Each structure stands twice: as C-alpha cells, then as structure tokens.
Amino acid sequence: MAISGSLGPSLTRLGDQLRQRDLTVAVAESMTAGLLAATLADLPESSKRFLGGVVSYTADKKMELLGIPEAVISKDGVVSQATARLMAEGARRLLGAGLAISITGVAGPEEQDGKPVGLTYIGVSVDGKTQVREYHWPGGRATNRVASVEAAIELAADVLSSASG
C-alpha cells in the first residue's frame, strides 16, 4: 500500500532535491516493513534515484545486514536514536546511496521492550552527517506506520533543504 497520494508536495519536493543534487536514496526500515520503499518507488525518476532498501524487522537482521553492533542494541534497544542513526548510515554504506532514511519504532498494538506504542525514530544520513528525530504517534498500527513514512519523507526533504541552503 503505497501512500504517495497523501504526501503529494513533500514527495515532489524530495524528488526535486534529489534530482537537483544528483543524489540517490536508500532506506532501512523496521516498523514500516517496506512502506517507505514502496512510497519512494513513486518518486519521479525513481529508477534513477531509488536504489533499494533493507527491511530489518528483527534485531539480528539489523546487526547482520546493517552492521549495528550488538552492544548498541543491548544498551539502547532496537527502538532508539542510536539504532536509527546506525540504520541510516548502514543503508547508505551498504547500498552506496547519497542519502539514506531509516525508520524504527513501535507500531503497536503493544509496547515493545518497555517502549510505548507510537514511539518512533527516523534517521536521515547525507553528506557524512546523520540527523535523527523522535516522534510519538497516537494512533494504531496502520496509522503509526503511515505517519512514520510521511514524517520520514518530510524530514529527508527538510534535511536536504538545509544542507543545500
């Protein structure tokens, strides 16, 4: 279920910025389970801009595929600022992208490892820098996943806008 119709201006703005800077994009997703990748496939020039992504739903796949140290997951958990940062950086490195976006969180319906439903971290890595933001969504599983993808697209566009201006 791609959600690009509800994103409109944000997705267009991100696509324009990727094209202007001649950047490619990759993703590392957990709670959104590929929804971000499906949405980015609707970008203009997606075959030139979107390289792919990693859906690492479990801690062991985050470590194995994205290179997140076990110590980080043991200390901070899979839903954390540190994990979101390393997921974005791992996807950027693994896929050779100019920009990478990560999402990790608790979609619901129950808390995970003591972390509440709706807690989400989104990371954006570009130009050797990574920004991570924390969000708290009030909805259920499907709503929280869609809100996370929308926020990820907007954050990536904002980061690119501030990096070029």
C-alpha positions, 0 to 999 in steps of 0.5 A, a space after each residue: 500500500 503505497 501512500 504517495 497520494 497523501 504526501 503529494 508536495 513533500 514527495 515532489 519536493 524530495 524528488 526535486 532535491 534529489 534530482 537537483 543534487 544528483 543524489 540517490 536514496 536508500 532506506 532501512 526500515 523496521 516498523 514500516 516493513 517496506 512502506 517507505 520503499 514502496 512510497 519512494 518507488 513513486 518518486 519521479 525518476 525513481 529508477 534513477 534515484 531509488 536504489 533499494 532498501 533493507 527491511 530489518 524487522 528483527 534485531 539480528 537482521 539489523 546487526 547482520 545486514 546493517 552492521 549495528 553492533 550488538 552492544 548498541 542494541 543491548 544498551 539502547 534497544 532496537 527502538 532508539 536514536 542510536 539504532 536509527 542513526 546506525 540504520 541510516 548510515 548502514 543503508 547508505 554504506 551498504 547500498 552506496 546511496 547519497 542519502 539514506 532514511 531509516 525508520 524504527 519504532 513501535 507500531 503497536 498494538 503493544 509496547 515493545 521492550 518497555 517502549 510505548 506504542 507510537 514511539 518512533 525514530 527516523 534517521 536521515 544520513 547525507 553528506 557524512 552527517 546523520 540527523 535523527 528525530 523522535 516522534 510519538 504517534 497516537 494512533 494504531 498500527 496502520 496509522 503509526 506506520 503511515 505517519 512514520 513514512 510521511 514524517 520520514 519523507 518530510 524530514 529527508 526533504 527538510 534535511 536536504 533543504 538545509 544542507 543545500 541552503 
